[in-house]
Amino acid sequence: MDYKNAGVDIEAGYKSVELMKQHIAKTMRPEVLGGIGGFSGAFSMKAFQNMEEPTLVSGTDGCGTKVKLAMVMDKHDTIGIDAVAMCVNDIACAGGEPLFFLDYIACGKNYPEKIAEIVSGVAEGCVQAGAALIGGETAEHPGLMQEDEYDLAGFAVGIIDKKDLITGEAVTPGDVLIGIASSGVHSNGFSLVRKVFEMTKESLDTYYEELGTTLGEALLAPTRIYVKALKEVKEAGVRIHGCSHITGGGFYENVPRMLKEGTRAVIEKNSYDVPAIFRLLAEKGSIEEKMMYNTYNMGLGMVLAVSPEDADKTMEAVRKAGDTPYVVGHIEAGEKGVDLC
């Protein structure tokens, strides 16, 4: 009896690392010390020593049950973007610059080519975020997971000068709310998605005229990464008063997280076009509107609160980053919370 007979293939692990190195190389930053394969990743802080009070910010998350779609479709090169996005978008919400990322892949069996494909997506997400992929772990779990199953999660660390932290304390009645378009469902609410649509290759390969693509491609579209957009806003000289990443819990849970007591967000639902994937999901699943807004991003992945005089400058900066902004509402005095009207 040996470890391979027990279900863990050490040689496959070595091969996975070799195959993923080319993808990891694309993410390197000058602050990264050492190479891949050590027991830990090292990152120099020397470049940030001129900050008044350098402050680390961090985020950890996974892709939820969206990985089930990747497995059914046998398409694994974008799910890693989702894992990165879920972490770095939270860091960007605080005003931080993502520095590095580590991934964790748990699988029933290590198929090196599949693992490398997953990591290629992680690397692409890191490139989009400007973060280095400095380490990770691939763990085989025979007996705990089916051979063709896997799960993916990650952890990111960023930095910001403490004086530039976005805490929500600057949110003021009269502030304008700027929404930034999402790329689709992103990585939340897929347990409900999987109840509405059959998770079969045939179902996911079905073309929908209103989507302009297959159902699977629309649902698997990777989460938009907003690091560049928020960096452009900051470099435009705009002070963001509050920022919300619209993830699990939709608008009703996430928008209030950027508010201070005594302020209330008002979002106008007709201020932008809700993407077709959400209309299809609501129709096929007979999901009431409030539940949709309480579960999904409904086409807005980020919502920013800025001074009225900074609204145009913010919109221009977001467009410069390649994203699509909308004026979606305002802040008023009242009980902390959000109204959708």
C-alpha positions in Angstrom: 0.0 0.0 0.0 1.2 3.5 -0.8 -0.1 7.1 -0.9 -1.1 6.7 -4.6 -3.2 3.6 -3.9 -4.9 5.6 -1.1 -6.0 8.2 -3.7 -3.3 10.9 -3.6 -0.9 11.2 -6.5 2.2 13.1 -5.5 3.6 13.0 -9.0 0.5 14.6 -10.4 1.0 17.3 -7.9 4.5 18.0 -9.2 3.2 18.1 -12.7 0.5 20.5 -11.8 3.0 22.9 -10.4 5.2 22.7 -13.5 2.2 23.3 -15.8 0.9 26.3 -13.8 4.3 28.1 -13.6 3.9 29.8 -17.0 0.6 31.3 -15.9 1.9 32.5 -12.5 4.9 34.2 -14.2 2.5 36.7 -15.9 1.4 38.0 -12.5 4.8 38.9 -11.0 5.4 42.3 -9.4 8.9 43.7 -8.6 8.1 43.3 -4.8 7.8 39.5 -5.1 10.8 37.8 -3.5 11.8 34.3 -4.4 10.1 31.9 -6.8 7.2 29.5 -6.7 7.6 26.3 -4.7 8.7 27.5 -1.3 6.8 27.0 1.9 5.6 30.6 1.8 5.4 33.6 -0.5 7.5 36.7 0.3 6.6 40.2 -0.7 8.7 43.3 0.0 7.0 46.4 1.5 9.9 48.8 0.7 7.9 50.5 -2.1 5.3 51.6 0.3 7.5 53.1 3.0 6.7 56.7 2.0 3.0 56.3 3.1 2.1 58.1 6.2 0.6 55.1 7.8 0.7 52.0 5.6 -2.3 49.8 6.4 -2.9 46.3 5.2 -6.4 45.2 4.0 -7.4 41.7 3.2 -10.2 39.6 1.7 -11.0 35.9 1.4 -13.8 34.2 -0.6 -14.6 31.5 -3.1 -16.8 31.1 -6.1 -19.7 29.3 -4.4 -21.6 26.7 -6.4 -20.7 28.4 -9.7 -17.9 25.8 -9.9 -20.7 23.3 -10.6 -21.4 25.0 -13.9 -17.7 24.9 -14.8 -17.6 21.2 -14.1 -20.8 20.4 -16.1 -19.5 22.5 -19.0 -16.0 21.1 -18.6 -14.7 24.7 -18.9 -12.3 25.7 -16.2 -10.3 28.6 -17.5 -12.5 31.5 -16.2 -13.6 30.3 -12.7 -10.3 31.4 -11.3 -11.1 35.0 -12.4 -14.1 34.8 -10.2 -12.1 33.7 -7.2 -9.7 36.6 -7.5 -12.5 39.1 -8.2 -14.4 38.2 -5.1 -11.4 39.0 -2.9 -9.8 42.0 -4.7 -13.1 43.8 -5.2 -13.6 43.8 -1.5 -10.1 45.2 -1.0 -10.8 47.9 -3.7 -14.0 48.8 -1.7 -11.9 49.9 1.1 -9.8 52.0 -1.3 -6.9 49.5 -1.2 -4.5 48.3 -3.9 -4.3 44.5 -4.1 -0.7 43.3 -3.7 -0.8 39.5 -3.8 -3.2 36.6 -4.0 -3.0 32.9 -2.9 -5.4 30.2 -4.1 -6.7 27.0 -2.6 -8.0 24.2 -4.8 -9.5 21.1 -3.2 -10.2 18.3 -5.7 -11.3 14.6 -5.6 -8.4 13.8 -8.0 -5.5 15.9 -9.3 -5.7 16.0 -13.0 -2.7 18.3 -13.8 -4.0 19.8 -17.0 -7.3 20.7 -15.4 -5.6 22.2 -12.3 -3.3 24.2 -14.6 -6.4 25.4 -16.5 -8.0 26.6 -13.3 -4.8 28.4 -12.3 -4.7 30.1 -15.7 -7.9 31.8 -14.8 -6.6 32.7 -11.3 -3.5 34.3 -13.0 -5.7 36.2 -15.5 -7.7 37.6 -12.5 -4.4 38.6 -10.8 -3.2 40.4 -14.0 -6.5 42.3 -14.2 -6.2 43.3 -10.5 -2.4 44.1 -10.7 -1.8 41.5 -8.0 0.9 38.9 -7.8 0.0 35.2 -7.5 2.7 34.3 -4.9 1.5 30.9 -3.7 -1.3 28.4 -3.3 -2.3 24.8 -2.5 -3.8 22.0 -4.4 -5.2 19.3 -2.1 -6.5 15.9 -3.2 -9.5 14.7 -1.1 -10.2 11.1 -2.2 -13.3 9.8 -0.5 -14.4 13.2 0.5 -15.0 14.5 -3.1 -15.8 12.8 -6.3 -12.9 12.4 -8.7 -14.1 15.0 -11.1 -15.1 17.5 -8.5 -13.2 20.5 -7.1 -13.7 23.7 -5.1 -11.7 26.9 -5.4 -11.1 29.7 -2.9 -8.6 32.4 -2.4 -7.1 35.1 -0.1 -5.8 38.5 -1.1 -3.8 41.2 0.7 -3.7 44.9 -0.2 -2.4 48.1 1.1 -3.6 51.7 1.6 -2.5 54.8 3.5 -4.8 54.9 6.5 -6.0 58.4 5.7 -7.3 57.2 2.4 -9.5 54.3 3.8 -13.1 54.3 2.6 -15.1 53.7 5.7 -18.5 55.3 4.9 -18.0 58.0 7.6 -17.8 60.6 4.8 -21.2 59.7 3.3 -23.4 62.7 3.4 -27.0 63.4 2.4 -27.0 64.8 -1.1 -24.2 62.5 -2.3 -24.7 61.0 -5.7 -24.7 57.2 -6.2 -22.7 55.9 -9.2 -23.3 52.3 -10.2 -20.8 50.3 -12.3 -22.1 47.7 -14.6 -21.6 44.0 -13.8 -20.7 41.3 -16.3 -23.7 39.2 -15.3 -24.6 37.1 -12.3 -20.9 37.2 -11.1 -20.4 34.6 -8.3 -23.5 34.8 -6.0 -26.9 33.2 -6.0 -26.0 30.1 -8.0 -27.7 27.8 -5.6 -30.9 29.4 -6.7 -29.8 29.5 -10.4 -29.3 25.7 -10.2 -32.8 25.3 -9.0 -34.2 27.4 -11.8 -32.2 25.8 -14.7 -31.3 22.2 -15.3 -27.5 21.7 -14.7 -27.0 19.5 -17.7 -24.8 20.0 -20.7 -27.8 20.1 -23.0 -29.6 22.8 -20.9 -26.4 24.9 -20.6 -25.6 24.7 -24.3 -29.1 26.0 -25.2 -28.9 29.3 -27.1 -31.2 32.1 -26.0 -32.0 34.9 -28.5 -32.4 37.4 -25.7 -29.0 36.6 -24.2 -27.2 36.5 -27.5 -25.3 33.4 -26.3 -25.9 30.1 -24.7 -27.2 29.9 -21.1 -24.0 28.4 -19.9 -21.8 31.1 -21.4 -24.0 33.8 -19.9 -24.0 32.2 -16.5 -20.2 31.4 -16.5 -19.2 34.9 -17.5 -16.4 35.8 -15.0 -17.0 38.4 -12.3 -15.9 41.9 -13.3 -12.8 43.2 -11.5 -13.2 46.8 -10.5 -9.7 47.5 -9.1 -8.7 49.6 -12.2 -11.9 51.6 -12.2 -11.6 52.6 -8.5 -7.9 53.4 -9.0 -8.8 55.7 -11.9 -11.4 57.4 -9.8 -8.8 58.0 -7.0 -6.2 59.3 -9.5 -8.8 61.7 -10.9 -8.8 63.4 -7.5 -12.2 62.1 -6.3 -12.7 61.2 -2.7 -15.1 58.2 -2.6 -17.3 58.6 0.4 -18.7 55.1 0.4 -18.3 52.0 -1.7 -20.4 48.8 -1.9 -19.5 45.6 -3.7 -22.8 44.0 -4.6 -22.4 40.4 -3.8 -24.4 37.8 -1.8 -27.4 39.5 -0.3 -27.8 41.9 -3.3 -28.7 45.5 -2.7 -30.6 45.1 0.6 -27.6 43.6 2.5 -24.7 45.2 0.8 -25.6 48.9 0.2 -26.2 49.6 3.9 -22.7 48.3 4.7 -21.2 51.5 3.1 -23.5 53.8 5.1 -23.1 55.6 8.4 -26.0 56.0 10.9 -28.5 58.6 9.8 -28.0 58.1 6.1 -30.1 56.2 3.6 -29.5 55.2 0.0 -32.2 55.7 -2.6 -31.6 53.7 -5.8 -33.8 54.2 -8.9 -34.3 50.8 -10.6 -35.1 52.4 -14.0 -31.8 54.4 -14.1 -30.1 51.6 -16.0 -31.0 48.6 -18.1 -31.1 45.3 -16.1 -29.3 42.6 -18.2 -31.3 40.0 -19.9 -29.9 37.1 -17.8 -31.7 38.5 -14.7 -35.0 38.9 -16.5 -34.7 35.4 -17.8 -33.9 34.0 -14.4 -36.8 35.8 -12.8 -39.2 34.7 -15.5 -38.2 31.0 -15.6 -38.0 30.7 -11.8 -41.1 32.8 -11.0 -38.9 34.9 -8.6 -40.4 38.0 -7.2 -38.6 41.3 -7.8 -37.6 42.0 -4.2 -36.0 38.5 -4.0 -34.0 39.2 -7.2 -32.7 42.5 -5.7 -32.0 40.7 -2.4 -30.0 37.9 -4.1 -28.3 39.3 -7.2 -26.4 42.3 -8.4 -29.0 43.0 -11.1 -26.5 44.5 -13.4 -24.5 46.6 -10.9 -21.3 45.2 -9.4 -20.2 48.3 -7.5 -22.0 51.3 -6.1 -20.1 54.4 -5.1 -21.2 57.5 -3.1 -19.5 60.7 -4.2 -20.1 64.5 -3.8 -22.4 65.9 -6.5 -19.6 68.0 -7.9 -17.5 64.9 -8.4 -20.1 62.9 -10.2 -19.1 63.7 -13.8 -15.4 63.3 -13.0 -16.2 59.9 -11.5 -18.2 58.8 -14.5 -15.3 59.8 -16.8 -12.7 57.9 -14.7 -14.8 54.8 -14.7 -15.2 54.9 -18.5 -11.5 55.5 -18.9 -10.9 52.2 -17.0 -13.2 50.4 -19.6 -16.2 50.1 -17.3 -19.7 51.4 -17.7 -21.1 53.8 -15.1 -24.6 55.0 -14.3 -26.0 57.6 -12.0 -28.4 55.4 -10.0 -29.5 57.4 -7.0 -28.6 59.5 -4.1 -28.1 59.6 -0.3 -30.6 61.2 1.9 -31.0 61.7 5.7 -32.9 58.9 7.4 -32.7 55.5 9.0 -29.7 53.5 7.8 -30.8 51.3 4.9 -31.7 51.4 1.2 -34.9 52.1 -0.8 -35.3 50.8 -4.3 -37.9 52.8 -6.2 
